[in-house]
């Protein structure tokens, strides 16, 4: 460790730095505690490329589209030449009670990200690649394009080792690593005494961060165990808004975001050194792509957990003028729940940011950051669908078997208590032979056109994934997609809007197919009236009008019911839906009776 005196006037103070510093080397160690993974050190660090224990952490994903909806954070990372003296995110550490250390804000300096943060600041993509290799840069969008045989630059996401937005916090300064907050044996504590966590709560007999040998996971078949023994960490940090509270921005700032806004996301599973850096080796290579390379490899959106804002507490503040722009929360709670997959691995399941204790005092820039990190129990894991598909298939199969057994038991009771002298015997096979073939035939006949139409829509929307995956991986030149405008004023389609356009057009195609299927279903269930010889024309016209009304009523009722079910599905995504699941089931039962009548 070197302390360099930059200003000559401070040279007389140099001796005061001797023997005055304690160094503690710490790193992430609890996201994945498996000891079997190792990596080689860079030859620039270790000539023999010594093997060391690999480390894992939960990466923070920040995208370009996040910066378009919310004013970018002031603690985005420095890059390239900013690391010329060493790849270290330096921070000034001070405790809350230390009054001798002044609060210094970084302000709107170069850390402030504008739209050009995502652009290539160098003359070419090749120059960016050279700079990235020189400074071991990971926050960039340089990648090797196999089709052209050269490097390209397209930066739209990055992996951060710390939490964005939350800066200028005591003990961490501008960079607050998630692992450092939730893996502190000295600072992490259990929840305070409350109705939910009473004083005699069983978990109080165990340390907040138990020994790794004592960690016990709850698997898909461990319903008898119910509660895991895993890390629980509640911690309070005292922070200062670095933004100018008296000056509003064009877009809302992070503490002014509405409920449901996504600030950033967390990679669900822990990542290692190679995934974080986007490299295959510890030395520079032609295929290096930074952290964005790993993010692009995750095509399943379920690999990321969105951190959404809950600003519902602001509804109780100043009902006349509202509490949005210029209304500041003084307590920010980051609540992260995870699934202890086994004794070693943690998987993030849900994360939210809650704003509370609002005021409009622009002269006060302090706020409290509360971090809650806890494992989910068996019931919560089932409600949040954290287990594998096999468990839910087994649960649904078990429910079906239990239903059949209950029906059989009911039939036996009726059979034993009947007053008939010769009750009819159970003809199960005859019943199945009579009913299954027509139903199966109708199912196949109805499914065939649906399959043909669905396949055609998929080919029109995403056929490039099959026919031109290498030459056109994004589908920018596929059929009519690249030549169809979204609005009349567009000259050509925006490449960044290709995927949303495909999703919208696919949704429109499915909507058209469903309405067509409803119309055909109405014709099947309500056949037209045939007029025979000598039929009364007035009565025939009346019956035909009645048939049209019945068909229209069936289609309209089906569409209204579908919209109602969409509302129910959206309701199921409510953050407290699992808490009130039994009330929801009773309410749904009452609604089914009302709607059925």
N, C-alpha and C positions, 0 to 999 in steps of 0.2 A: 504494500500500500504506500503510495507516494502522496505527500501533501506539497503542492507546488505553490510557491509564493510568486504571484504575478506582478504585484505592485511593489516597487522598490521601497516604498515607505513602510512596508510591513516586514522588512527583513529583520529588524530587531526582535520581532515577535516569534521568529522561527524556533528558538529553543523551547518555547512554551508548548509546541506540538509534540515534543518527545515524551514518550511514556504516558501519554494522556488519552490514548484511544484503545478501546477493546473491540476486537473483530470477532463476529459470530457468523460463520458460514452456514446458511440455511437454504433449503430448497424444498420444492413440493415433494411430499413423501406419503400422502395418505389417499390420493385419488386412485392409485393402483399400487398396492404394496407387494406385488409379485416380485421375487428376487431373481427370477430366471432370465430376465432380459438385460443384456449388456450392449454397449456400443463402444466403438473405438474413439479415442481422442484424436483431434486433428494433429497432423505432424508438425504444425506450427506451434503446438502446445507441448506435445509429447513426441520426441523423436522416434521412439519405438511404437508409437500409436497404442498406448496402454489402454486396456479394456477397463471400463468403469461401469458402475450400475446405471442403467437407464432410468430416467425420471419421467413421470407422467403428470400432466396437469389438465384442468378443464379450460380449454381455449375459449376466448371471447371473440365472437364474430361481429364485425362492424362492416356494413355494406354502404355502397354509394347511395342507394335509395333511402337509407336512413337519414343521410345528410340532406336529402331533398325535402323531407317532411318536417324535420326538426333541425334547428340550428346546430351545426356540428359542435362536438365537444372541444374544449380548450386544451385537453390533454392528449390529443392525438400524438403519435410518436414522432420524434425527430428521425431523419433518414439520411443515408449516404454520408456526405461530408460532415454532418453533425456528429458522426461517430468516429471521426478521424483519430481521436485520442483514446479510443477504446469503446467497445460496444457495451455500454453501461447506461442505464436510465438512472441518473443521479437524482437524489432527493434529499431535502433537508428534514431531518427527523427532530421533532420536539414533542414533548408531552403536553397535555391539556393544562396542567397546573403550572407549567413553566412560564411565568409572566415576563421573564427577561428576554425571551425570544420573540421578536416582533412578527406579525403576520404580513408576509410579503406576497402580493398577488402577481402572477405572471402577466395578467392582462391580455389584451388583444394583440399579441405579438405574433411571431411567425408560427407559433403552435396553432393559431387559429386557422381552421381548415376552411377553405373556400372550394369552389368547384374545381380549381386547378390542382387541388391535392391529388385527384385521381388521374390527372394528365401526366404524360411523360415529360419531366423537366429537362431531359437531356436532348441532344440533337437527333438521336435515332434510337431505335430499340437495341441495336448492337452496343451503342454507347451506354445505355442503361444496364445492359448485361455486364459490361466490363466494370462499371461502377459497383454493381451489386456483388460481383465476385470479390472486388477489392475490399469492400467494407463489410462483407458477409451480410448483406442486406436481406431482410426477410419481408419487409413491408413494401412490396412492389408488384407490378403486373406483367413482368417480363416472362415470356415462355417461348419454347421452341415449337414452331409450326412445321410438322412433318410434311405437310402437303407442299409447302413452298421451300422447305429446306433452310429456313432462316428464322431468326428470332423476331417475335412480334411483341407489342405492348398493349395490354388491355387490362387496366386495373379497375376493379369494381368491388373488391372485398379484401379484408385482411384479418389475420388472427392476432389478437392482442393477449399478452400475458397478464393484463390488469383490467380493471373495470373502467370503461369510459365514463365521462361526465363527472364522476365523483372525484374531485381534486381538491388540493390544498387542505388535506385532512391531517390533523395531528397524528404523529407516529408514522405517516406515510408520505406526506406532501402531495405531489401531483399524480403519483402513480400508486394505486392501491391494488396489489395483486390479490386475486380471489383466494389463492391457496394460502397466502400469508395471513389473511384475516381469519380463515376458518380452521387453520391447522396450528393455532397458537395454544400450547398447553397452559400458559400462564394467564392468557387473556380470555379464552373461551369459557363460558359459564352456561349452566342449565337455565331454563326458563324460571322466572320468579314464581313465588307461591300464588296460585289462583285457583278458581273452581276447576279449571281444566287440568292444572298441575298442582295438586294439593301438597301439603308439607310431607305427607307420608308416601308420596309417589315412589314407586319401586325404582325408578331410574336414578333417584338421588343417592342410591347406595353405590353407584358406579360413576367414575370420573367422566366429565363431558367428552373427552377424547380417550376412550379405553385403549388398553394395550392391544396391539395388532393381533396377539394370540387370543384375546378375549372377544374379538369381533365375531358376531354370529349373525348370519344372513337369514332372511325369510324367503324360502323358495316357493315355487308354485304349488307344492303339495304340503307345505308346512303351516296349514291353517290352524293346527293345534298349538303351534308356538306363538303365532300372531304378531308379537312384538320383536323387532330385531334389537340386537345390542350393537350399536354403531355410533358414529360421531354425532354429537349435538353441540352446536356452537351458537351462542347469542353474544353479540359484541356491539358496543356502542363507540362510534368514532365522532369526534367533534370537528366539523369541517367549516369552511368559509366559501361562500359563493365567489367565484372569480369573475363572473359576469358583472357588468355594470347594471345594477338593478333599476337605476333611474332611466336607462335608455332601452326602449323596446326594440326588438329586431323585426325584420320582415316576416320571418317564419318563427313560430313559437320556440322558445328555448326549452330545454329538457324538463325544467321544473314547472313549465306552463303547459305541458302536453296534456291532451284530453285522455280520458279513460279509454283503454283499448289500444292506445298508441304503442307501437313496438320501438323501444329505444335501441336495443341490440339483441343478440341471441347468444346462447352458450352451446358449444358442441356437446352433445349428449354424453358421449363416452370420452374417457381421458385420452389425450394424444401424447405421443412421444416426441423425441428430439427431431426425428426425420420428418414427421408429419408437420410439426410446428415450423420447421425451416423450409420445407418443400424440397429437400435434398435427399438423394439416395446414398450419399457418402458424406463424410465430414469435410471433404475438400470440394472445391468448386467443380461442377460438371455441366455439360451442355444442356441437360434436361432439368436443371434447377428452375423452380418456379415460385419460390417464396411460399408463404402460408396460403396464398390463394390457390396454389396448385392442389393442395389437399382439400380445400373447400369445394373446388370444382369437381373433385372426384366423388363427392357425396351427392348423388343425384336424388336421394330420398330426403324429402323435407323433414321427415320425422327424426333425422339425425341432429336437428337443431331445435333447441328449446327457446322460443321467443320470450323475451323479458318485457312484459306488458305493464302499462301504467294503470293504476287504480286511483282515481282522483275523486272518488265518491264522497269523501269527507268534505270536499269544497262546496257541496250542495247545501251545507248547513251554514255557510259563511256568506253574509251580505246577499240575501236573496234578491234585493232590488237591483243592484249593479252587477251581480255575478262575481265569480272568483276565477278568472282565467288569466288574461294578460295583466301583469303587475300585481299578481297575488302569489305570495311566496310560501311554500311549505317549510315549516321549521323542524319537522321530523320526517325523514325519508327512511322507509323500511324496505330493505331488499330481502325478500323471503324466497329461499331456494330449498326445495324438497327433492330428495333423491331416493333411488332404489339401491339398496345394498345387494348387488347381484350375487356375490359370494363373499368369502372372508377377505378378499383382496380388492375387488373392483366396485367403484361407485358409479352409478348412472343417473344423470340429472333427469328429473321427470317434469318438474314445473318450476317456474320462476316468475315472480311479480314484484313490482315496485309500488309501494303504497305511500301516498302523500297525506300528511296530517298536520294539524296545528297551523292553520294558515293565518297570515296577516298581510297587510299592505305597507309595512314599514320599510321604505327604501333605504333608510339610514342604517338598518341592521342587516348584516350580511352573514350571520352565523346560522348554521343548521346542524342537526344531529342525524348522523347516518347509523341506522340500526341494521345489522346483518344477522339474519336467522338462517341457519343451515341445519337441516334435520332429516332423518330417515323416515320413510313412510311405513306404516304397519300393513298387515296383510289386507285388511278391508280397503284401505286407501289405495293400495296397489291394484286391487281388482277394479275399483271404481274408475281409476285413471288408466286402465288398460295397459299397465306397465309390464305384465307378464306376456309370455309368448302366445301365439295363436292356438297352440295345442291345448293349453289350459282352458281357454274359453270354449273350444270345441268339445272338450270333455264335460264342461259345466252344462252346456246346452244339451249334449247327449244325455247326461244324467237327468236333467229336467224332463226331457222327453220320455225316458224310461220310467221315471217316477209317475208321470202323467198316465202312461199306459197301465202301470200297475194299479194306480188309483182307480182307473176306469174298470179294470178287471175285478178289483175288489168290490166295486159298486155293483157290477153285474152279478157277482156271486151272491151278494146280499139280496138283491132283487129276486134272484132265482130261488133262494132258500125261503123267502118270505112271500112268494106269490100265492094267490088263491086258486090259480088254475090247476086242474087235476093233471093235465098233460101239457106242461109248458113247452114251447118250441125250443129245440136245441140250437146251439150256437153254430151257425153255418159261416165260419170265417172265410174259408177258401172259396166257397161259392160266391160270397159277397165280393171278395177281391177279384175273382175272375169276371164278375159282372160289371164292376165299376172301374177297375184300373185300366184296361185296354182303351176304352173311349177317352178317359182323361189323359192317358199318355199320348194317344194319337193327336188329340187336340193341342196338347202342349208342344209336341214336335212340330205340328203344322204352323202353330203361331210363332214358334221360336225361329223357324227357318228364315222368314223375311226380316226378322229383327237382327239376326246374325249377319245376313247379307248387307243390310243397311249400315250396321255398326262397323263392319269390316270396310265398307266403302268410305265411310266418314274417316276412319282411322287412316286409310290409305291417302285420302285427300289432305288430311291435316299433318300426318307424321310419316308419310311413306318414305321420306328421305332417310329415316333411321334404318330402313331395310335396303334401299336401293343406292343411296349416295351418302352413307354414313361417314366415309373417309373424306371425300371431296367436298361435301357440304354438310358438316356436322350440325350446324345451327338451322338448316333449312331455309337459308336466305334466298336461294335460287330454286326452291321447290315449287313447281307448278305455278299457280296464281298467287301464292302468298306474297312473293316479292313484288308483284305488280298491282296489287289491290290496295287502294288507299282506304284509310280509316275514316277520313273526313274529306269533304269536297275540296277543302282548301289545301290539302296535302299534295305536294308534288310527287312524293314517293313515300312508301311506308318506312317508318323509323325502325331500324334493325333491333333496337332495344325493346320495341313493343311487339316483336314477332311472337314471343311465347304467350303474353296475355291475349294477343289477337287469336292465336290458335285455340286457346282455352275458351274464349268467348264464342268463337264460331262453332266449336265442338258442342258447347252448351246449347247454342241455338239449334244445332242439328238434332240433339237429343230431345229438346223441347218440341220440335216439329214432329219427330217420330212418336212421341208420347201422345200428342194431340191427335195425330192420325190413328194411332192404336185405339184411343178413346172413341173416336167416331166409328171405327169398324166394330168395336165392342158394343156400342149402342145399337148398331144395326143387327148384330147377332142376337142380343138379348131381347130386343124389341123388334120383331119382324114386321114388315109392311103388311097392310091389309089388302087382300086380293078381292077384287070385285067380281062376283059371279053373275050368271044370267038372271035378269029380273031384279037385281039389287037396287035399292033405293039410292039415288045419286046424292041426295042431301045427307042421308045417314052415312053413306060411304065417305063423303067429304068430311063429315064430322069425325069419323073414326080415323081417317088419315091425318087430320089436324091433331087429333089426340095422340096419335103415334109420334108425330113430329115434336109435340110438346114433351112427351115422355123421354124421347131421345135427348132433346135439348136439356131437360132437367137432369138426366143422368150425367151428361157431359159436364154441365155446369157444377153439379154437386161434386163430381170427382175432382174437378180443378180446384174448387174451394177447399175440399178436404185435403188435397195435396199441398196447397199453400198453408193450411193449418198445421199439417205435419212438418212442413219446413220450419215453421215457427217453433214447434216442439223440439225439433233437432237443434235449432239455434239456442233454445232455452237450455238444452242439456250441456252446452258449453259454458254455462254460467259457472263462475269460480266456486260458488257455494252450492251447486247442484248436488254434489256428493254429501254435503252436510245435511241437506233436507231431502234426501232420497226417499224416505218413507212417506213424508208429507206429499212429495211429488207423485208417488205411486197412488196414494189415496185420491189425490186431486184428479189424476188421469182416469181412475176408475169412475169417479163421479161424472167427469166430462164424457166418458164413453156412454154412460147411461143417458145423459141429456142429448148428446148428438145422435145416439141410436134411435131415440124416440122422435 
